Structures are given as C-alpha cells and as structure tokens.
C-alpha cells in the first residue's frame, strides 16, 4: 500500500464510523457514541494534516473528505435533534447552508463548465469546528454528566452565527465569481 493513500483510508474509515455511531445513539449507548464521534473527528484532523504535510492530496480525497464531513455532521445534528439534545432550527440552518453550497457546486459544474477552485474559507473552518464542538458537547452531556444549559445554548447561538455568516459569505463570493465567469 502506498503511504499517500492513508488520508483516503482515514476518510473512508470516517464514513464507516457513521453507522455504529448512529446505532449506539439509537440504543442509548451514549458513551460509545461519544468515543466513536471523537475517533471520527480525529480521523478528519489526521487525514487533512497528512495530506497537507506530505503532499498526499488526491482528487478522490478532495471530493470524498468534505462529503464524509457533511454526512457525519448531518447525521449527528439530525440524531441529536431527534433525541431532544439540539433544537430543530439549528439543524435546518446547517442543512440550508450545506444544501445551498452543494447545489451551487452542481450549478457551477453545469453552467460554468470550468473547474472551480473551491477552498474552504477561514470562517467556514471556524464554523465546522464549532459544529463539531456542539455535537461533542451534546454527546458529552448525554454520556457523562449534565453541562450547564447556558453553555450549550451559547454554543448553539455561536454556531448559528458562524453558520449564517459563512452561508452569506459563500453565496456572495461564489455568486460574484459565477457572474464574472458567465460574462467571459
């Protein structure tokens, strides 16, 4: 096996971790769900670091890594809302942002027909960290002890602010790029 495939294998492992994570949540085995989520998050950080540090990026990884991230976040948010740990409005906000970005990517490929240079913004990275922190806090709350609801609420609001801000930023930035490319 070539070492440069390790980031892709870690990404695939993250996809595989989603099923047992959801199963443990469904079975109220919150401690196991918590640790699997941490492991999935660790694979996300490690695969990115390895790909950048050793120049092991690949077309497969650049496509599948964000898909794995979105599936992990989406399944986590939905599951936590179903059991009452997250409000549905934050789930809908996260979905609206991600769905708009996904539709925008598809529209770009269909209408512009040039390969875009999609690179996550700093704001988007902060948003992802906050989304992961929110899921982690909710899972910790379920698995171990009750965290003061004010902390959870504060993180929900902060996540909503960064989700909305990055949503507007992506729509504005890529809307301008699409208009500029459509004119040429």
C-alpha positions in Angstrom: 0.0 0.0 0.0 1.3 3.4 -0.9 1.6 5.7 2.1 -0.1 8.5 0.1 -3.4 6.6 0.4 -3.5 6.8 4.2 -5.6 10.1 4.1 -8.1 8.4 1.8 -8.3 5.4 4.1 -8.9 7.6 7.1 -11.7 9.4 5.2 -13.3 6.1 4.3 -13.0 5.0 7.9 -14.8 8.2 9.0 -17.6 7.2 6.6 -17.7 3.7 8.1 -17.8 5.1 11.7 -21.1 6.9 11.0 -23.2 3.7 11.1 -22.0 2.4 14.5 -22.2 6.0 15.8 -25.9 6.2 14.9 -26.5 2.7 16.1 -25.1 3.5 19.6 -27.1 6.7 19.7 -30.3 4.8 18.8 -29.5 2.2 21.5 -28.8 5.0 24.1 -25.2 3.8 24.4 -24.0 7.4 24.6 -20.6 6.7 25.9 -19.8 4.5 22.9 -21.4 7.1 20.5 -19.2 9.8 22.1 -16.0 7.9 21.6 -16.8 6.9 18.1 -17.6 10.5 17.3 -14.2 11.6 18.8 -12.5 8.9 16.7 -14.2 10.1 13.6 -13.2 13.7 14.4 -9.6 12.6 15.0 -9.5 10.9 11.5 -10.8 14.1 10.0 -7.9 16.1 11.5 -5.3 13.5 10.8 -6.2 12.9 7.2 -6.1 16.6 6.5 -2.8 17.0 8.3 -1.2 14.1 6.5 -2.5 15.2 3.1 -1.1 18.7 3.5 2.1 17.8 5.4 3.3 15.2 2.9 1.6 16.4 -0.2 -0.7 13.4 -0.3 -3.7 15.2 -1.7 -5.8 13.4 -4.3 -8.8 14.2 -6.4 -10.6 11.3 -4.6 -9.8 12.8 -1.2 -10.7 16.3 -2.2 -14.2 15.1 -3.2 -14.8 12.4 -0.5 -13.4 14.2 2.5 -16.0 17.0 2.5 -18.7 14.5 1.8 -17.7 12.5 4.8 -17.6 15.6 6.9 -21.1 16.7 5.8 -22.5 13.2 6.3 -21.1 13.0 9.8 -22.3 16.5 10.8 -25.7 15.9 9.2 -26.3 12.6 10.8 -25.1 13.9 14.2 -27.3 17.0 14.1 -30.4 15.1 13.0 -29.9 12.4 15.6 -29.3 14.8 18.4 -32.4 16.8 17.4 -34.4 13.6 17.3 -33.5 12.8 20.9 -34.0 16.4 22.0 -30.4 17.5 22.5 -30.5 20.1 19.7 -33.2 22.3 18.5 -34.5 21.6 15.0 -34.0 25.2 13.9 -30.2 24.8 14.1 -30.4 21.6 12.1 -32.4 23.3 9.4 -30.0 26.2 9.3 -27.0 23.9 8.9 -28.9 21.9 6.2 -29.9 25.1 4.4 -26.3 26.3 4.2 -24.9 22.9 3.2 -27.7 22.3 0.6 -27.2 25.7 -0.9 -23.4 25.1 -1.2 -24.0 21.7 -2.7 -26.5 23.0 -5.3 -24.1 25.9 -6.0 -21.3 23.4 -6.8 -23.5 21.4 -9.1 -24.8 24.5 -10.8 -21.2 25.7 -11.3 -20.2 22.5 -13.0 -23.4 22.5 -15.1 -23.5 26.2 -16.1 -19.9 27.5 -15.9 -18.3 24.2 -17.0 -14.9 25.1 -15.6 -13.2 23.6 -12.6 -13.7 25.9 -9.7 -11.1 26.4 -7.1 -13.2 25.6 -4.1 -11.2 26.2 -0.9 -12.9 26.5 2.5 -12.7 29.9 4.0 -11.3 30.6 7.4 -14.8 31.4 8.5 -16.1 28.1 7.2 -13.3 26.3 9.1 -14.3 28.0 12.3 -17.9 27.1 11.6 -17.0 23.4 11.1 -15.0 23.4 14.4 -18.0 25.0 16.2 -20.4 22.5 14.7 -18.2 19.6 15.8 -17.7 21.2 19.2 -21.5 21.5 19.6 -22.0 17.8 18.7 -19.2 16.8 21.1 -20.7 18.9 23.9 -24.2 17.4 23.4 -22.7 13.8 23.3 -20.6 14.5 26.4 -23.8 15.8 28.1 -25.6 12.6 27.3 -22.7 10.2 28.1 -21.2 11.6 31.2 -22.7 14.5 33.0 -25.1 17.4 32.6 -23.4 20.5 31.3 -25.0 23.8 32.3 -27.6 24.5 29.6 -26.3 28.1 29.3 -23.1 26.8 27.8 -24.9 24.6 25.3 -27.2 27.5 24.4 -24.2 29.8 24.0 -22.5 27.3 21.7 -25.8 26.8 19.7 -26.0 30.6 19.2 -22.3 30.9 18.2 -22.7 28.0 15.8 -25.8 29.7 14.3 -23.9 33.0 13.8 -21.0 31.3 12.1 -23.2 29.1 10.0 -25.2 32.1 8.8 -22.1 34.2 8.3 -20.3 31.6 6.2 -23.5 30.9 4.3 -23.8 34.6 3.3 -20.0 34.7 2.6 -20.2 31.7 0.3 -23.3 32.9 -1.5 -21.8 36.4 -2.0 -18.3 35.2 -3.0 -19.3 32.5 -5.3 -22.2 34.5 -6.8 -19.7 37.2 -7.8 -17.3 34.5 -9.3 -20.2 32.9 -11.2 -21.3 36.2 -12.7 -17.7 37.1 -13.7 -17.2 33.7 -15.3 -20.6 33.8 -17.0 -19.5 37.1 -18.7 -16.3 35.6 -20.1 
